[in-house]
Amino acid sequence: MVALNVMLLVWALLVVKFLVIAFWMQDQMYQRASRFNIVAAMICLVAGGVYLRGLEALAFGAAVVAVVLGISSFRLVRIGRG
């Protein structure tokens, strides 16, 4: 039961992190990078729901995809395509 609560907390924190970064990037006029972070936040929301259904492997895979999208958004900004 504790592991369930911890994992849901981690996904909730990832959602907040991705949304805060997305709104910051939007303020800096990095629209494409901002969209990447919003998509990553939505993926984390869905991953939390999938985890509650008992599909842990799929939820962890979705979390990895979301983190890779978040990293990609910073790469877009760095190379000037944000």
VMD Tcl script that draws the C-alpha trace (Angstrom):
set ca {
  {0.00 0.00 0.00}
  {2.87 2.37 0.78}
  {4.50 1.71 -2.59}
  {1.22 2.60 -4.31}
  {1.04 5.95 -2.52}
  {4.71 6.72 -3.21}
  {4.38 5.97 -6.92}
  {1.24 8.09 -7.23}
  {3.05 10.92 -5.44}
  {5.97 10.61 -7.87}
  {3.63 10.81 -10.87}
  {1.82 13.79 -9.36}
  {5.13 15.58 -8.81}
  {6.18 14.83 -12.39}
  {2.92 16.32 -13.67}
  {3.49 19.49 -11.63}
  {7.13 19.68 -12.74}
  {6.27 19.33 -16.42}
  {3.48 21.91 -16.20}
  {5.65 24.45 -14.38}
  {8.40 24.04 -16.98}
  {5.83 24.23 -19.80}
  {4.39 27.50 -18.54}
  {7.87 28.94 -18.03}
  {8.85 27.97 -21.56}
  {5.65 29.50 -22.89}
  {6.56 32.77 -21.17}
  {9.97 32.60 -22.84}
  {8.28 32.09 -26.27}
  {9.42 28.49 -26.66}
  {6.06 27.22 -27.90}
  {7.13 23.85 -29.31}
  {9.18 22.96 -26.24}
  {6.26 24.00 -24.06}
  {3.95 21.63 -25.93}
  {6.41 18.77 -25.39}
  {6.21 19.35 -21.63}
  {2.42 19.57 -21.65}
  {2.26 16.26 -23.52}
  {4.70 14.77 -20.99}
  {2.44 15.95 -18.15}
  {-0.59 14.34 -19.78}
  {1.33 11.10 -20.28}
  {2.18 11.11 -16.56}
  {-1.47 11.62 -15.67}
  {-2.47 8.66 -17.80}
  {0.41 6.60 -16.38}
  {-0.93 7.18 -12.87}
  {-4.34 5.89 -13.93}
  {-2.79 2.89 -15.67}
  {-0.77 2.14 -12.54}
  {-3.97 2.10 -10.49}
  {-5.40 -0.47 -12.91}
  {-2.51 -2.80 -12.15}
  {-0.44 -2.42 -15.33}
  {2.79 -1.39 -13.66}
  {5.11 -2.15 -16.58}
  {3.05 -0.04 -18.98}
  {2.89 2.80 -16.46}
  {6.65 2.78 -15.92}
  {7.20 2.72 -19.69}
  {4.94 5.75 -20.06}
  {6.87 7.56 -17.33}
  {10.13 6.92 -19.18}
  {8.61 8.28 -22.40}
  {7.42 11.39 -20.53}
  {10.87 12.02 -19.05}
  {12.49 11.61 -22.48}
  {10.01 14.15 -23.91}
  {10.88 16.55 -21.11}
  {14.57 16.19 -21.85}
  {13.89 16.64 -25.58}
  {12.16 19.95 -24.91}
  {15.34 21.37 -23.40}
  {17.29 20.12 -26.39}
  {14.86 21.97 -28.69}
  {15.49 25.16 -26.77}
  {19.24 24.64 -26.82}
  {19.43 24.15 -30.59}
  {17.04 27.03 -31.26}
  {13.96 25.19 -32.46}
  {11.86 25.67 -29.34}
}
mol new
graphics top color blue
foreach p $ca { graphics top sphere $p radius 0.5 }
foreach p [lrange $ca 0 end-1] q [lrange $ca 1 end] { graphics top cylinder $p $q radius 0.2 }
display resetview
